[in-house]
Amino acid sequence: WHSLYPPISSDGARQKYKQEFDTDLKRYKQLCAEMDGVNDRINQLSKQLDSISEDSPQYQDVAEEYNRLKDLKRSPDYQSKKLETKTLRNKLFHIKRMVSDYDKV
């Protein structure tokens, strides 16, 4: 990230970094919310499966949704979003540090 976002040397550069940070933060939050929603639902379904009798008709429906979401987490699309989230997190951390360092001067 240091080569893409070197230390800030002017107010104009700081403003550009800040704009990019704000745009990327919005995308990061969107991705996190989407993935958190999937994980929360899997946890809900897991608890339901533990409390439902395996021979009940509801068990099969819950198990199918649980397995569908587990498969979704293994999908290339989900894995791509997970990687994008990690990349954005590192980028945001770096930009925030560059802005903070500039503000100290």
Secondary structure as GFF3:
##gff-version 3
##sequence-region A 1 105
A	DSSP	alpha_helix	11	51	.	.	.	ID=ss1
A	DSSP	alpha_helix	57	74	.	.	.	ID=ss2
A	DSSP	alpha_helix	76	104	.	.	.	ID=ss3
###
